[in-house]
Amino acid sequence: MHVTLPDGKQLDLPDGATGLDAATAIGPRLAMATAAVKVDGTLQDLRLPLPNGARLEIVRVGDAEALPVLRHSTAHVLAEAARHLYPGVKITIGPPIDNGFYYDFLFAEPISEDDLVRLEDEMRRILKTEHAYTRAEVSRDAARERFVAEQEPFKVELIDDLPADEAITFYTQDDFTDLCRGPHLQSTKPIKAFRLTSLAGSYWRGDATRPQLTRVYGTAFWSQAELDEHLHRIEEAKRRDHRRLGPQLGLFQFHDESPGAPFWLPDGLTVWNELYGHWRRENRRRGYREVRTPIMYDASLWKTSGHWDKYRENMYTLQVDDQDYALKPMNCPAHCLIFGSERRSYRDLPLRMNEAGLCHRNEMQGVLHGLMRVRSFTQDDAHLFITPDQILDEVIGVMDFATSLYELFEMEFRLELSTRPPVRVGDDAIWDRAEQALQTALEKRGVPFVVNEGDGAFYGPKIDAHLIDALGRSWQCGTFQLDFNLPERFDLAYTGADDHEHRPVMIHRAMLGSFERFIGILIEHYAGDLPLWLAPTQALVLPIADRHVANAEQAAAALEDAGLRSGVDRRTESIGKKIAEAEARKVPVMLVVGDREAEQGTVSVRRRGRRDLGSQPLAEVVGWMTEEMRAKKVAG
């Protein structure tokens, strides 16, 4: 048999050779450093036989691609430690996940965060001695018999549910054997930098009617430096968590009486309105016309759109006058009604329609997450009704709009182009034109993108935008989708230059995703230190003593007259405390007024972050603040 290496060379091997055999054939030192192999692009345990003719890539210890193998192997050490410390504990599964791993246990008695240190210490004791991971293929009866004897009911259930033709494998390190498909490291030697991070509740197989388990989360890296950097990011993420900062800064609240629906407080609504105002003006400038549509519709609308059959479990439904109704989870069917309400000519197209539409989706309680995942939200939505010949120009226009918006916040972003899936509507000629238009638009914008073959919606190809925040985290926000389906379902048409009726193409366009989610992202990206133009209070005037309050109020009035949001801290606290609390409130500009300032008609200027800009005439301060707000600068 033979395999093909990344450089195109062919490697001849004995029949039944494994990935480790291939690495050994290339070189003994490479074999010692091998963590796993990729077979035809798929990560595979190095102990498994290779298929003849496969494309083979050796994945080494230290490679980022091998991190899931390191983490899965570390999860098995965690399970061994739990067995040592808590006799009678029942084990379930321990997969690698993004940035780490977990293992679910059924403990006889609840454990606490303090127990994580005990578990870590026991893991380190185990790892003082190098243990090989050995793989064994066993019969179903032997596997079942072993776990019945060990009183491990979850493992028995897993075995019983495996397909009859699936191989059953055990992996063993030290005195611990687990039912597992792998892949695993050759030994425990590379496991050095790890940390158990938290506990959470879970249900066996995600079913709330099944036993409740304890999930122990952890992470592992190839080096301590990488682990330390990751732990720092976790702490920084906690500091920036919008769920903490939002209520702390008086921006929004959540209440059990309306779960998953934010209550916007005055300062938070100021942020919302500023963002909406900019979005609204930019839409108008780019030829969009704003509409407002109802939130509740007869079920017939959702049957026409197809949502009633495919999406109803995520919709809030109700009965009115013995008729089925639903709250809208998206705005597109309503915009189709508007388009179809009158005769349209090709001269009317493109018709660009935008709406800040209030939508409701019945998200499960367990996935709600602050502003990032809610049940009530406002989409920054738009729909463009166009001719097929207009696809390229309109997609470029959408891309220009989105790019200008993301660059406004100095946020990096990456784009994904998703192409036709196997099951789709529309003929191939239109798909060819649509996909080429999206790709050409991306290339003309000069931004990097990746192609996700076959991941488009059944109704058309799409571009998804992922924003990268200050911690390097990726947030999927914008989406630009071509749709051949809804115009067909709603029988939309326009009269062409040939005097015949034609079907329009529809572009779905949301750049922020939703105002709620985007504001949550901004709070975390800026750690609550919003740019001046978005800050609820842009300047706070701080009188040093009561005799300076009148001068402070005059200064605040001048700021307000110039369109700047200001306030006066009239409390009889020390100026140091007032400044500290203004910093904690994330106020961008603090203006101190004392005897000298009152006499000279100036203010002592301090920018957020403890930057003292000295004494300045008030008119000068108003001038540069107004310019900074007009230019929508990210930092002063």
N, C-alpha and C positions, 0 to 999 in steps of 0.2 A: 504494500500500500504506500501512498505518498500523500504529503500535505504541501500546500503552497505558503511560503513565508511572506511577510509584508514587502520584502524587496523583490518579490516575484520568483525567487529561487524555489526549486522543488526539493523537498526533503524526503528521501526514501526511508521507510520504517517497516519493521516486522508487522504482520497482521495482528490486530488487537492492541497496538501500541497506545499508550496513554499520553496525555499532555506532558507529564513529567518525563516520560521516555523521550519525547521529542526534544524537550529542553536539555536532557542529558546528552542526546546525540549532537546537539549544537555545541555544548560545552558544559563540563561539570560545575564550573562556578555559576553559570546561568541557572543550572538546575537547582543549586542550593538557594538561589535568590528568587525562585519562582513562587508566586502566590496563587496564581490561577492561570487559565488560558482563555482566549476568546476564539471560539470556533464559528466561522462564518458570521462574525460580529457579535456573537452572544457569549457572555461570560459563563465559564464552565469549570467545574472542579477538575483540578489537574490529575486526579486519579482515574477519571473516566476514559474509556477507549475512544479514540478519534475515528471519525468516519473517513473513508477513503476519498481523497480529492478535496478535502476541506481547506478553506483558508484559515491559517493558524497564526495567532499572535500571542506571544508570551507576555504575561502580565507579572511584573516583578513586585517584590516587597518594596514599598515606598512609592509605588505608582498610585495616583489618585483613583484610577479605575479599579484598584484592588481594595479601596477602603471598605466597600460592603463586605468583602471577605474577612478583612480584619475585624470588623464590627460584629459580624455574625459569629466568628470564632470567640470573640470576647463575651458575647451573650451566653455561650455555652459555659464559660468559666464562671459567669454570674450564677447560672443555674446550679453548678456544682457547689459554689459557695453557699447558696441558699439551702441546699440539702444538708451541708455540714452543720450549719448554724441552727436550722429549724427542722429537726426530724419530723417526718410526717407531712411536710409541705408537698402539695401536688403541683406538678409542672405542666405547662401547656405548650406554648410556642414562643420563640425568641428571634424574630426576623431583624435584619438591618432596615433602617429607614433613613430618610434624608437627615443628614447631620448626626446620625447615631444608631441606636438600636434600643429594643426593649425586650423584656421577658415578662410574661404573665404568669402569676402564681396564685394558688389558693392556699393561704396560710391558715393554720389552726386558730391563731389569734392575730388581730390587726397589728401591722408594723407601722412605724412612724418615720419621718425624715431622719431622725437620729440613727435609725437602723442602717441607713445607707453607708455610714462610716464603718460600721461593723462588717457589712458585706464587702466594702472595698478592701478593708484590712485582710479579710479572709481570702479574697481574690489575689492580693499581693503575696500572701503566704503560699498559695497554690503555685503562683508563677515564679517563685524563687527557684523551683526546679522545672527544667524544660520538659514538657510532655508532648509527645507526638499525637497528632490527630489521625486516627486509623479509621478506615471505611470498611464496612462489612455489609454484604448483601445477604439478607436472611429471608426465610420463608414467612409467609403470612402467619402460619400457625405458631412458629417459633417466636416471632415478634409479639404476637398477641399474648402468648403464654408468659413471656418475660414481664410485660407490663401489668398483666393481671396479678402475677406474683408480687410485683413491687407496689401494688395498689395504686396504680396511676390510671384512673378512669378516663382522663382526657386523651391520653396517648392511645388507649384501647379504642376509643371512639374514632380517633383519626385513622387508625389502621382499618377499622371496619368500613370507613367511608372511602377508602382508596379504591380506585378502579381495579378490577380483577387482574388486568394485564400490567399494572404498574409495579416496577421493582420497589422493594422495601429495603431501605438502607439505614444502618446505624452508624453514628460517628462516636468514637470514644476518645476521651483524653483523661489521663490519670484514672480516677475511680468512677468517672461519670460517663454514662452511655445515653445517647439521646436518639430518638427517631428523627431523621433529618435527611433532606435531599442534598445538603451542602449548598455551595462550595465552602471549603474550609482551608485554612493555612496548612502547611506541612507540620508545624509544631506551634507551641505557645510562645516560642522565643521572641517573635516580633511584638508581642503584646506588652507594651511598657507604659504608654501614655494613654490613660483612660480615666474616666470619672463617671460615677453614678450621679445623675443630676436631679431627679425628682421622682415622686410617686403619683399615681393617678388610679382612679377606679376604671374598670372595664367589665364587659360582660363576655362570657364565653361565646365565641363566634359572633360577637356583636349583637346578640339577642337578649333583650331586656328580661325575657322570661327564664333565661338560663342563669347558672351561678355567677355571682359577682366576684370578680378577681381583683388582685392588686397588680398593677402594671408598674414595673420598675424601669425607668428610663436611664439610659447612659449614653456615652459617646466614647470614641477612641480615635486616635490619630497615630501617625507613624512617628511623630516626635513630640516632645514635651512643649517645644516652642509653638507648634501648630495647635496643640490642645490649649495652651495658655491664651493664644490669640482667639480661639473659638469661645472660651469661657469669658474672655473680656467682651466679646461681641454679645454674648448672652446677657451679661450685666448691663451693657450699654442699651440693649434692646429693652430691658426692664425699665431703665431710666427714661427711655423715650416712649414707653407704652402709652398709646393714646387713651386707653381705657382708664389710666391713672391721671394723665395730664389733663384730659378733657374736663372731668368734674373739678379737678384741682384749680384749673384756670377759669372755671365758670363758663365753659363753652356748651356743654350738653350733659344730659342725664339719661338714665334708663330707669324704668319703673316696672315692677312685676305686674301692674295692672294692664300694661300693654307691652308684653315681652317682644324684644327684637325691633322696637320702634323708638328712635331717638327723640328726646324732648330737647329742642334747641333753646338754650337760654339767650338772653339779649346779646352777650358778647359773641357767642357761637353763631347766632343768626347774622351778626355783622360780618363775620368771616364768610358765611354762606352767601350773603347778598353781594359782597364784593366779588367773590368768585363768579357768581351767577351774572353779575353785571358785566364783567369782562367778557364772559362767554357769550352773553346776549349781544353785546356791541360787535364782537368779532363775527358772529353769525350774520348779523345785519350787513356788515361791511362786505361780506363775501357772497351776498346774494341770496341768503336764506330768509324765509318769511316765517315768523314764529306763530304757532298755533297753540291752543289749549283744548284738550279733549277730556271727556268724562272719565271717571275711574271705574264705573260699573256698567256692564253691558249684558244684554240678553245672551243666553247660551248659543243662540243661532250664529252670532258673530264668531264665537270660538270654534263652533263646528265647521264653519266655512274655512277658517284659518288652519284648522287641523289641531289646534291646541286642546280642544275638549277631549279628544281621544288619546293624545300623546302626553299631555301635560297637566291633566285635571287634578292629579293628586297634589300638585304644587300650587294650585289655585285656591283662593278663598271663594267658595260658592255659597249662594243663599237663594231663597225663594221669595219672590215678590208677586202678589196676585196669582199664586199658583204657577208662576213661570220660573224657570231656572235662570239665575243670573250669576255673574262672577266678577270679582274685582280684577282689573287688568294687571297681568304680570309683565306686560310690555306694551309699547305704544303703536307698533307697526300696523295691526289690523285697523285701528282707528284712522290712521293716516291713509290707508287704502280706501276707507269709506269716503274721506274727503276728496281724494283724487277721482274716485268713481262717481262723484255726485254731479258732475257736469261733463259735457263733451270737451275733449282735449285735442289740440292740434299739435303737430310736430313743432310749430312755432312757439308753443307754450313750454317746450322742454329745453333744457332741464328745469324741472320744478323741484326746488329745494325747500323742504319743510322741516323746521326744527321745533322741539318742544322739551321743556324741563318738566317731564311727565312723572307724576306720583304713581308708583307701582307697588304692588303687594305680591309677595311670594311666600308660600307656606313652607318656610325652611324648618327643618327639625330643630328642636330645642338644643340638642347637643352640638350643633355646628354654628350657632350664633356666636359672634365674636365682635363685640363693640360695634364700631361703625363699618368694619370690614365685611361683616356678614349679617345682614338685617332682614327683617320681614317687610318693612316699609321703607322705600327709598325713592329718590328722584333721579331718573336717568337723564343724562345730558344727551338727549336723543336727537337724531335727524334722519330723514329718509329722502332720498333723491330719486325722482322718477325720470328716467332718461331713455334715449334711443340707444340701440347697440353701438352706433357710431360715436356716441359721446362717452363711452366707458372710460377710455384712456384719459381724456382731459379732466373728467370729473374725479377720477381716482387720484390724479396728480393734485387737483385742488384740495381734496380731502387730506392727502398726505402733507401738503404745504400747511394746512390749518393745524393738523395734529403736531407737526414738527415745531411750529412756532409756539404752540401751547406748552409742550414739554420743555423746550429751550427757555421759556419764560422763567421756569423754576430751576433752571440749570440742573435738570435731572437727566442722567444718561438713560437711554432706552435701547432695546433690541426688538427686532421685528421678525415675525414668522409668517411665511406664505404657505397656506394650506390648500392643496390641490384636490382634484375631483376624487370622491370616494367611489367604491365599486357600485353602490346603489345611489342613484341620483336622478334628478329630473332635468329636462332640457336636453337639446341635441348636442352632439360633440362639437359641431362647428361653433356654437355659441360658447361652449366651455373653452375651446381653444382660444377664442378671441378674448374671453374674460380673463383667463389665466395669464395670457400674454400681456394684457393691459395692466394687470396688477404687478407683474414682474417688471415691465417697462417703467411703471411709475416708481417702483422701489429703486430701480437702477438710476433713473433720472434724479431722484432725490439724493443719491450718493450715500445712502445709509446701509450698513451691513444688514443682511437678513439671511435666514436659513429657510430651506424648503421642507415642509412636512408633507411628503407624498401621501395622497389618499386621505388626508385628515380634514378636508373641507367639509362643509355642511352639505346635506343631500340636495339643498336648493341652490348652492353656488360656492365658488371659492372665496377665501377670506384672507385678510391680514390681521394678525393680533399684535398688539403693542405691549411690551413688558417694560415697566419703569424700574430703574435700579436706584434704590435709596442710598442714604449716606452710609449705611452699614453693609452695602453690597447685596441687599436682599432684592429679589425680583417680585414685582407685583403686576399681574396681568390686568391691564386697565382698558385700553382702547381696543376696539374691534371695528373693522371695515369689511362688510360682507356684501357680495353680489348675490342677488336673489332672483331666480327665474320662476319660483314656485308661487309666492303670494300673488303676483300679478295674474297668474293663471287661475288660481283659486277664486280670486275676486273678479275675474273676467274684466280686468282693466285693459283699456285700449286708448290709442290716440290715432288721429287721422294723419296719415303720412303725406308727403309731397305728391305721391301717386294717387291720392284721393281714396286709398284703401285703409282699412283699419289694421293696426299693428299692435303687438304686445310690448309694453315698456319693460325695461329692466329696472330693478329696484336696488338701491344701495342703502344698506343699514349702516349707520355711522354713530358710534358713541366713542368719544375720546377720553373722557374722564372715567367712564364706566358708570359711576353714579357720583353725585355731589358728596354724599355721605362717605363713601369709600375713599374718594380722592382727598377729602379733608382729613380723614384718619391717616392716610399715607403722608400728607404734608406735615401733620403734627409730629409724626414719628421721624420723618426725614429731617425736620428742623429742630427736633427735640422741644417743640412748643415755641421756639423763637421765630415766630412767623415774620416774613418780610414786612417792612413798614406799611406797604399799601394794603396788606391783609390784616394787620394787627387791630384788634378791637379798640384798644386805647393806644393811639400813636404817640402821644406825649402826655406826661404827667407833670404838673407844676407843683413844686415842693416848697412851700414857705418855711423859712427857718423858725419863725416865731409868729405869734398871733398878729403882731403889728404888720406883718408882711402879707397877710391873707388877701387884703384888698388889691395889692399889686399883682399877686398871683392870679386872682380872678380876672383882672384886666388882661393879663398875658393869655390866659386860657380863652377868653372871649375873642382875642385877636386870632388865635389859632383856629377857633371854630368858624370865624368869619371867612377864613381862607379855605374852609372845607376840610380842616384837619380835626380828627377826633381827639379830644383832650379832656383832662379832668384836673381837679385840684385836691391834694391831700391836706385837708384842713385840721387833721388831728394834732393834738398837743404832744406829739412824740418827738424824739430826737431826730435830727436830720439824717443821722447814720441809719437809724431804724427805718425811716421812710424810704431811703435809697435801697436798703437791703430788701424791703418788701416789694418795692417796684421792680427790682431785679427778679424776684421770685415770681412776680406776676408776668414776667417777660415783656415789660413795657419797653419799646425800642428807644425812646428818648425821654430823659428826665431833665427838667429845667428847675434849677434851684434859685430861689429869690431870697436875698437877705438885705441888710442895710445898704451895702455898696451897690447891689443890683437895682434896688428901688430908687436910689439916688441918681444912678447913671442911666436908667432906662434899659438895662441889659438883663440877661439871664445867664447863669452859669450852666453850661451844657454838659450832659453826661450821656453817652451812648451805652446801650445794654452791653454787658460784658465788661463793665468797670473801665470804660474808656472815657477819660476826662478831656473834653474839647475846649475847656476854658470859657471865659466870659465873651458873649457875643450880643450884638444888638438884636432885639426881638425880631425886627423886620428881616434881618439876615437869616435868622433861624427859620422863619416862615418861608423865606425864599428857597433855601435848599431842601427843606422838608417837602414843600409843594413839588419841586422838581423831581425829587426822589420818588414821590408817590406817583407823579405823572409817568415817569419812566419805568415804573414798576421794577425798581432795582431789587435784587435779592438781598444784597448787603450794603449798608451805608459806608 
